[in-house]
Amino acid sequence: MLAEYYILIGLSVLALMILAWGARYRRNAKRLEQEKKEIVGEEERMFDFLHELGEAIEKDSSQLRVNRMIVDGVVAVVNATGGAIYFSNDTRQNLVPKYVSEKCPQLIGVPLEVKRRAQKDQRVMDSHVRLSTQSSDEGILGHCLTVGKAVHVSDIKTHESLRDAFVVYDDNVSAMVAPLRHAGKDLGVLAVAKPHSAGFFNEHDFSVFRSVAEQSSFALGNSLIHLEASEKRSLENELRTAREVQRILLPDCNPKVAGYRISGTNTPARIISGDYYDFIDLGQNRWGLVIADVSGKGVAAGLLMAMCRSVLRCLATNESSPSAVLGKLNRQLFPDIREDMFISMAYLILDGDSGKAVMARAGHDPAFWFHKATGEITQIKPPGLVVGIDEGDVFERVTKDYEFTIEPGDCLLLHTDGVKEALNQEEDEFGIERMKENFANNSAKGAESVLTEMLRTLKDFTGEGPQMDDITLVAIEKR
């Protein structure tokens, strides 16, 4: 009887153990099923996020929208409270906030002075947290960049990167931070966070976050490439428009001067030229002929060229001395010319009736003069200082007029240094002697032929190499 009693008790205990195990199994199964659902849901959210991000980039979305999509998408995928994206600045010394979500917990330490001011005005704290640039080697954001991999910080306020007597962090917040890299370049960092009251990130969250951060880096890199390409296209379009405007500033045809044939040409090395030439009708068969070379190339040189042209045209009609015109031009332009820029130029006033010419040269290359009577080539080189390096007194004392008479059959060639300094594939210069030889061989053929043959010979010399400087030529032939 006693044995039967013990057997009954044993069976009862076993039944209870089986029931307890079954309940625990069902609870574990339910928990595992819930975890499975959460993992599946997290992965589905991640794939949806990556799909939407890819579509946004294909549509050339703005960088701000892409930043927002990345942060808000990652926050949704890992069930964070908020997040932020910081980009490295040009010097790579600082991290600049580009988007901080509305409910993002504090990610950075706060200087004591900011905290003190925030006690009177909470907006001070909000502004600091959302707008402050961070050093690339400070705080959890800088720590992430320094170690070069994603970090999981369970409690920000205890992290070693915030052990600074002048910086405080009081909140109970956990965070995940990952570096953003593309093509070997640090773009910035991506971070998500949530207060302890909202739970903690687990290892699976961290694994998903690392994957999403890697994909976001790739997406950001592509987005930046799209942006740079778009900006480049826009800039090129603007430069082409500027080039068309600049073309309008150059003569659209050669002047018709009785007894002369005059021809000019300009070939820019880039879209915008720093060289220019001009023909100014002074009335009574008198013409002002200008050639100029602004130091440097590109937009800055082009703008200075346009300004020089406008001022010179205003001054030329009321002055018969080329050196006086250049002196006044220098005084007007000097205050607005950068210290690293200047203008070399030559200005010639031609009297078509008498054949007399007067030239002043502001540091420009000497003009060539072919004398029909002797077949000789000489250079016209009156003294002069370049425009823009002296406010006026020295310039006007140095720069002088040179008067001469052009005889029938004579030919003059004004040029910029882009001709003589052109290089071939062996890096030899075209040089003055080749210019003189070419000019001598073609002077008798007329002004147009002088320019055509000079450019053809120059092209043969340089071959397929790039044009290094603007090339401008003006030929004046007396019939």
HELIX and SHEET records of a PDB file:
HELIX    1   1 LEU A    2  GLU A   58  1                                  57    
HELIX    2   2 GLN A   63  VAL A   77  1                                  15    
HELIX    3   3 LEU A  112  ALA A  118  1                                   7    
HELIX    4   4 GLN A  122  LEU A  131  1                                  10    
HELIX    5   5 GLY A  139  VAL A  147  1                                   9    
HELIX    6   6 ILE A  156  THR A  158  5                                   3    
HELIX    7   7 GLU A  160  LEU A  162  5                                   3    
HELIX    8   8 HIS A  196  ALA A  198  5                                   3    
HELIX    9   9 GLU A  203  LEU A  249  1                                  47    
HELIX   10  10 VAL A  299  ALA A  316  1                                  18    
HELIX   11  11 PRO A  322  LEU A  333  1                                  12    
HELIX   12  12 PHE A  334  ASP A  336  5                                   3    
HELIX   13  13 ASP A  393  VAL A  398  1                                   6    
HELIX   14  14 GLY A  431  ASN A  442  1                                  12    
HELIX   15  15 SER A  443  LYS A  445  5                                   3    
HELIX   16  16 ALA A  447  THR A  462  1                                  16    
SHEET    1   A 6 GLN A 134  SER A 135  0                                        
SHEET    2   A 6 ASN A  94  VAL A 100 -1                                        
SHEET    3   A 6 GLY A  82  SER A  88 -1                                        
SHEET    4   A 6 LYS A 185  PRO A 195 -1                                        
SHEET    5   A 6 VAL A 173  HIS A 182 -1                                        
SHEET    6   A 6 VAL A 151  VAL A 153 -1                                        
SHEET    1   B 2 VAL A 110  PRO A 111  0                                        
SHEET    2   B 2 VAL A 167  VAL A 168 -1                                        
SHEET    1   C 5 TYR A 260  THR A 267  0                                        
SHEET    2   C 5 ILE A 471  LYS A 478 -1                                        
SHEET    3   C 5 CYS A 411  HIS A 415 -1                                        
SHEET    4   C 5 ALA A 367  HIS A 371 -1                                        
SHEET    5   C 5 GLU A 376  ILE A 380 -1                                        
SHEET    1   D 5 ASP A 275  GLY A 283  0                                        
SHEET    2   D 5 ARG A 286  VAL A 294 -1                                        
SHEET    3   D 5 ILE A 343  ASP A 351 -1                                        
SHEET    4   D 5 LYS A 356  ALA A 362 -1                                        
SHEET    5   D 5 ASP A 401  THR A 405 -1                                        
END                                                                             
